Amino acid sequence: MVMYPQPRKIKLLAKKNRILNEVFRNGGCSRFDLARRLNINAAMVGTYVAEFLESGMLQEGETSPAGRGRTPVPLQLNPKYGCFLGVDFEALRARAVLCDFAGNALCEEETPFRSRVTRKEVLRKIVDLARQVARRADRPLLAVGIAAPGQVDCRAGRVLHYGLLPDFDEVPVLPCFERTFEAPVFIEHNIRAVAYGELRRGAGRGRQNSLCLTVRSGVGLGIVIDGKLYGGAGTFAGEVGYTVFPAGDEPQIMADLISAKGFVQETLRLLRSRPGQPTRQRLLDKGNDLSLNEIVAAAEEGDEVLRDRLEVLGTHLGMLAANLANLFAPESIILAGEVPRCCDLVSGAMERAFRQFTLPQILKITCLENSSLGKFAGALGVAYLGFARRYPEEELT
């Protein structure tokens, strides 16, 4: 006979988890604040908080002197209760972060991929990186999250297609980690992981409606509607890199125009048609190992062709951001990844194009903001998701 949780128990568990998540989001708050923000009876909040304090999940902070009345005692998550591991990978590299129970980063590591890396090497490298970072944990590992690129089937734990890595179709990522870790393992799309990180602890904190435009080796969009991540049917929403854009003789997808990998390949093709200068030859000699930073450096040395290329890159970014602003009317568009702010030429052209093509009414309510979590945003975001999955606020059965 199968036993199912009683509805009342499910509701109470969700309420208890809402308390933990509210403390996580705010870094700490009082019992009074919890009751007010979550609309939960103060006595019930007190009962649950007492349970959390006894179990060691919460701890009481120090109170500051108050002029009159009783000073509320701040509650904080106990950082030593456990930890969460987040792994984020793309075409050029993998990054991993270990967070304590309060969401503070304990360890951050990065490993690059060579230009002709194989599918087997990618899987080995990301698992090895995760194992290496997990060894630094001095407290229980509660969840492992993997932020994966391309078209991702999160439920099945596999990458359906990722064109920026060779032979990366129908890749079962989840089993590789489940064989390695005893803690629960899950997969999320890497761009949604970036957006979630910014929503919880970054530039999107407190925003109800925002977009996170992430441009690095690929291009993706994290969508936050009414304070929650939007995944769309099949959780495939946000593939803005496949937006068709008129450029040259025939349309191109946006990823080919503005992603780090696409921009480098387009620049190499241009340089092959205009060789001769020592600086350009040096870049051509790099071949597939050429990086965006090296193109920026050469442009800053005075190469006008490369300067023009970077300005076009910025213009395309600004036009895309304007299209998104006009479509969604968000409070902010958060710019993540190394491309949008790689240099002043790009960021300046992007800002000008954004102001030119965004509707005046929307310009008043939508702003461009830089990511505040830096290059580990995806790994941090999926680690934060580990907390939310371990203590879900929804009444799941």
N, C-alpha and C positions, 0 to 999 in steps of 0.2 A: 504493500500500500504506500503510495507516494504522499508525503506530508508537505503541504504548502504553508508558507508563512501566513499568519493571520493578518488581515488588513490593518488592524489597529497597531500591531507590532511594526508593520512596514511604515506606517505614518510616523510613529514615534521615533523609529530609527532615522528616518529622513530629517526629522526635526533636530535630532541630536547632531547629525552630520552637518546640518546648516550652521550650527553653532561653531563647529570646528572650521568650516570653510570661511565663515565671516571673520574669525580671528586670523586665519591665514591671509585673507585678502587685505586686511587692515594692519597686520603686524602686531595687533593687540587691541583690546577694548575691554570696557567694564561690563559687569553683569547688566547694569541699567541700559547701556548702549545696545547690548545684544537683544534684550527684551524689546526695546523700542524699534530697532532696525528690522528685526525679523518678525515682529508682531507675534511674539510668543509670551505666554503668561510668565510674569517675573518669578513666581514660585517654581514653575517648571524649569525655567532657565537655571535657577539656583540649584535644583536637584540634579540636573544634568551636569552642571559645572562641578558640583561636588564629586560626581562619579569620575569625571575627567581628571580632576585633581588627584583623586585616590589612585587612579590607574597610571598616573604619571604623564598623561598626554598634555595636560595643561599645567601651567605653573603661575603663581601670582608674582607680579612685579612689585617694585617699590613705589609707594605713593609719594606724591609731592605735597608739600605743605599747602593747606587751604585756609582761606580767611575765616570762613564760617561753615558750620555743618560738617557732616561726615564726608570724607574724601573717598570717591569711588576707587576700589582696588583694581588696577589694570590686570587683565588676564593675557597670558602669552602662551604660545605653543612651546612645549619643552623640546628644544632642538636635539636632545640626546635620546628621544624616544625611538627614533628610527631615521631612515634616509631613503631617498628616491634617486634613481639613476636615469638620466636622459641621454640618448644618443641621436645625433643628427648627421645625416650624410647626404652628399650630392655628388656631382661629377668630379670635382676637384679635390675634395677632402672629406674627412669625417671629424666630428667634434663630440666630446662627451663631457658631462658635468655630473657631479655628485652633490646633491642638496641634502641638508639636514631636515628634520621634521618641520622646522619653521620656514623653510624655503631659502635658507642662506646657502650659497655655493661653498662647498668644502674643498672641491678639487675640479679643475678644468684642464682638459687635455685635447690636443688636436693632432691629427696625422694626415699628411697629404697623400694623394694618389698620383702615380706616374701617368703620363699622357696616354699610354696604351694598356692601361690596367684591365685585367680580365675579370669576368663575373666572379669566378672562384676567389680571386685575390680580394675583391671588394668585400665579399662576405667574410672572408677570414680576417681582413683588417678591421672591420667594424666590430666583430665579436671579440677580437684580441684587445681592441681599444676599450671596449666595455668591461672586459674582465680585468684589465689593468687598472682602470679607475675604481672598479668595485672593490679591489683589494685594499684600497685606502679607507674603506668604511670601518669604523670602530663601533658601529651600532647596527641593529637589524636592517636589512634591505627589504623595504616594503613593496616596491614595485619597480619595474624596468620598462621604460617607454622608448620606442624607436621612431624617430621622425624620418620618414622615407620619402624619396622624390618620385616624380612622375605621376602616372595614374595608379592610385593605390586602392586596393580592396582591403579596407581596414578590418572588416569582419573576418575575412579569411587570412589576414596577415601576410599578404603578398603584394608585390609590385607587378601590375599587369603590363605596364610598358614604361620604359624610360629611355628616350632616344639619345641622351647625352653620355650614356655608358654602353659599351659594346655588349650585344647579346643579353640585354637586361629586360627580357620579356618573361612573364609568368615566373617570377622569382619568389620562392617561398622563404621570406625573411624570418618570419616568426619562429618556425621550428629550430632555426640555427641558435636562437637565443633561449628558447625553452629547454634545449638540451644542456645549456650552460648554467642557467640560473634556476633556483628553486622558487624565487619570488614570482608573483604574477607578472606576465609580460604582455604588452599590447603594442599595436602599431597605429600611428597617426600620420596624416600627410604632413610633410615638413613645413609647408607654408602656413597651414592652419596651426601648427605648433608654435611658429613664430608669432602669429596673431594672438594666440592664447597667452603666451608669455607677456606680450605687450599689454594685453587686456588686464591681466592679473597684477603685474608688478612693474609695468613699463609705461610708455607714452599713452597707451589707451586706457589707463586706469581711470575709472569714473566715467568713461564714455559709454553711452548706450548704443550709439550707432557710429561705427568707424570701419575703415578699411585699412588693411596692412598690405601695401604693395612691396613685395620682396623681389629684388632683382640682384641675382648673383650668377652662378653658372647657368641657371634657368630663370624663369619668370613665373610668379604665382601671386594669387590674391587671397588673403584671409578676410572674411566678411563677418562682421559683428553686427547683429540686428537685435535690438531690445536687450542688449547686454549679454547675448549668447552667440557662440559661434554658429554660423550657418553653413551647412554642408551640402544642401541640395539633394536631389534624388540620387541615391546611391553614394552619397558623400563625395560627388565628383565636382562640386561647384568650385569656382576660383581659377580655372585653367586659362587665365588671361593671356598666357604666353602663346596660346594657339589662336588668338585673335588675328584675323587677316587684316593687313594694313597695306594701302597702296604705296609702293615704292619702286621707282625705276620702271622697267618695261612690263613687269608682271607683279601681282601681289606677293607679299611675303608675310610669314607669320611674325608676330611681335618678338618672339624669343630670338629669332635670327637677327633682329635689328638692335635690340637693347640688352640682351643678356651678356654677361661677361664673355662666355664662350662664343656666342654668335657674333658679337662685335669684334672679337679678336680674329675670327675666321674671315669676316668681311674685310677687315683692315689688311690682313695678309693678302687677300685677293687684289685689293687696290694697290698695295705696294709692289706686287709682282708686275703690275702694268706700268709702274713708275719707279724702276730701280735707279741706281746710280749713286745716290748720296750715301756716304759712309754710315750715317745713323740708320737709314732705312735698311741698308744691307745687313747691319747688325741685328735688326729686328727680324729680317727674313731668315737669317741663319738660325734663329731660335725655332722656327717652324711651329709645330703644334705645342711646343713648350713656352711659347710667347705668352706673357701675362698682360692684363689690363694695366697694371702699375707701370710696366716697362713702356707701354704706349704713352701713358700720361707723362712719364719722365722725358721721353723723346720730344713730345709736344712742348713741354715747358722749356726745352733747350732751344726752341724757336722754329721747329718744323711746321710750316703753315698748313701743309696738307693734313697733318695729324691734328693740328688745332681745329681745322674745319671739321674733321671727322668727329671730334669730341663735342663740338658745338651741335652738330647734327644729332648725336646721341642724346644730348641734353634736351634738344627740341622734341625728339620722339618721346622721351620720358614725360615731358611736360604735357604733350598732347594726350598721351595715354591717361595721365592723372586727371586732366580736364574732362576727358570722356567719362571717366569713372565718377568724378564729382557731379557732372551733369546727370548721370544715370541714377546714382544712389543718394545724392544730397547728404553725405555723411557729416558728422561733426568734425572729423579729421581724417586725413589720409596719412598713415604712418609709413615712412620710407625706410625700408630695411634692406640689408645686403650691401655689398661693397660698391655697387655701380652708381647709385644716385648721388653719392657724395664723394666720388673718387677724386674730384678736383673742382676748382672754382669755375672752369669753363663749362663743365657739365651742369653743375648746380645752378649757375647763373642762367644758362639757356633754358633749363627746366623751369625755373621760376617765371621767366618771361613768357614762355609758351603757356604755362598754366594760367597765368593772369589774362593772357590774350584770348584763350579759347573757353574759359569757364564762364558760365552765365553770371552777370553782375549780382543777381539775387543770391546765387549759390556761393559766390566769392565772399559774401558777408557772413556766411555760416560755416564754411568749410575752410580748413587751413591745412597746409602741408607741414608735417612734423617729422623730425628724425627719430628713428628707433633709439630708445634709451638703454636697451639691454645689450647692445653691441653684437659682436660676431657669434656669441654663444646663445643668441636669442632662441633659436630652434631647440637646442638641447635643454635650455632652461624651461622653455614652454612645455616640452613633453615631460619633463620632470614634475612641473606643477600639475600637469594633467594626471600624473600618477597619483598625486594626493587626492584630486577630485574623483578619480575612479575608485580609489580605495575607500573613500568616504563620500559616496554619491548623495547629492541633495535631492535628486528626483526619487519619487516613490516607485522604485523598481521592484518587479516581482520575479 
